[in-house]
Amino acid sequence: MGRPREFDIDKALDRAMGVFWQKGYEGASLQDLLRAMKIARGSLYKAFDDKHSIYLATLDHYDKTEVETGITFLSDPAAGDGLAKIRTMLEGVKSDKARRGCFMCNAAIDRASLDTDVETKVSAMLHRLQEAIATALKQSRRGSRWSETRRTATAASVLNAYMGLRVLARAGYSAKALQAIIDKTLDAI
């Protein structure tokens, strides 16, 4: 029987994600990760193989804690009209927390073209998010009458706008400028 883990894995992954979020994959040293995760080198190597495996685990953690929450909200018929849910998702980009950017966006830009494991994880998250947007469109008064093809194309367009908004928020666009983009995006639906 193995010894129990000496640290809370979710807290450690939150902290590691913060390092990768701030410094990027290449900029994050193993020492940065150890310090942030508040674990000893031996404990790290009992739980992870290397920096790459920590990074992949942080992507899984982000998927579980952030992306899945959004997908559940968008897919829940009890959460209201689908377009209202999409508006809520888009307007969430204006929060102070959103100024930090999106870990999935960062991974897509920073690593996906260089690392097939990262590309696979990011692509899966994006596809699931697009499917949830399509589900929300189907749950809207307007989108429920559309063909599946139109809902899929519109969901892809909304996803594109959402990811762009996340980048613009990180770049410092004002809430007013972001709201104007959100309103135009929703008007086009």
N, C-alpha and C positions, 0 to 999 in steps of 0.2 A: 504494500500500500504506500503510495507516494505521500510526501509531506504536503500539507495544505498550502495554498498560495499565501504569501506573506503580505500581499497588498490587494487593494480593491481594484480589479482590472478596469472597471468602467471609469473610475476616477483617474486612474493612470492614463487611460486612452484619451479622456477629455484633456488632460494636461499635455499629452504628446501631440494631440491635434492642434492645440494652441500654438505649440512650437512650430509645427509644419505650416500652420495658417499664417503665422507671422514671418517666418524665415524661408518658406518654401522647402521643398525636399532637399535640394542641394545645399542650401544654407544651414540646414539643421544638422548639427553635429551629434554624435552619440552622447557626448558629455552634456550638451543642451538637453537632450531627451532624458537622460538619467536625472539631472537636476530638477527638471520640471515634473517628471513622473514621481519623484521622491522615492526612488527605489535604488537598491544597490545593483551593481553590474551583474552579480551572480543571479539575482532575482530576475533581472531582465532576460538573461540568457536561458533561464528555466521556462520563461513564458514565450519568448520570441527568438527567432533564429538570428535576426540582424535588423538593421534600420529599415530595410525594405519590408520585412514582415510586419514591423510596427506600423509603417505607413499604410500598408494594406489593411491592417486591423483598424486603424483610425478611419479609413474610408468605410469599412463595414459598420463601425460605431456611428459615424455620421449618417449613414443610410438608415440604421435602426432608430436613431434618436431624432433626426430631423426630417429626412426625406419621407420616411414611412408615416410620420405624423401628418405631413402635408397630403400625402396620398390618401390616407384614411379620411381626412377632412373633405377633400374633393370628391371622394367616392361615396360619402355617407348621404343617402337620400333624406335622412332626418335633419341634416344641417341646413336645409333651405334650398332655394332656387340655385341652379348650377351657375348661372352668370354672377349671382351675388357671391358665391363661393370663389369664383375666379377673381372677382374684384378684390375680395378680402386677401387672397393670395398675392395678387399684384401690389396692393397697397401696403402689405407687410414689408415690402422693400423699403418703405420710407422710414422705418423705425431706426432708432439709434443703433440697435444691434446689427441691422443690415449694413451699416457703414463698414462693418468689418469685412463684408463680402460674403461669398459663398464658398465653402470648402470644396464642394463638387466642381464649381467653376474653376477654382484655383487648380485642382487636380487635372481638369480637362486641359487647361492651358499649360500648366507646368510639366506634367508628366505623361499624359495619355498618348501623345505621339511618339514617346520614347520607350514606353513600357506597356506591353500587351496586357499584363495583369491589371494595371490601372485603367487602361482603355476599356477593358471588359467590364470592370466594376462601374465606371462612370457611365458608360453606354447603357448598362442595365438600369441604373438609377434614372437616367434621362428618359429611356423608353417607358419605364413604369410611371414616371411623372406625366409624360405625354398621354398615356392611356388613362390616367386619372383625370386629366383635363378633358379628354374626350368623353369620359363618363359624366363629368359635371355638365358638359354641353348637352349631353343626352337628357340630363335631368333639368334642363332649363326649358322654359316655355318656347323660346325661339328654336333652339337647337334640337329639340325632340322631334321636330318635323323634317329635319335634314337627313340626307342620305349618310350612310356610314362613311363614304369617301369624303364628303364635305366636312363631317365632324373630325375625321382624322387629319385632314389638311388644316383645318382651323386650329385644332389642338397643337399641331406642330408650329403654327404661326404664333400662338399664345406662348408656347414654351420658349420660342425664340425671343419674344418680347421680354418674357420673365428673366431669362438668363442675361439678356442685354441690360435690363433694369438693374440686376444685381451688380453687374460690372460698373454701370454708371453711378450707382449709389456708393460703391467703394471709391470711385474716382472723385466723389465729393459733390455730385449734382445735388441741387437743393430739392427739398420736398416738393416745392411748387413745380419745378421743372420735371420731376419724376411723375407728379400727378398729371401734368399735361400729356405726357407720353401714355400713361395708363388710360386716361380718358379717350385718347385717339385710338388706342388699341381696342378698347371695348366698343367704341363707336363703329369700328370696322367689322365687328362680329355680327 
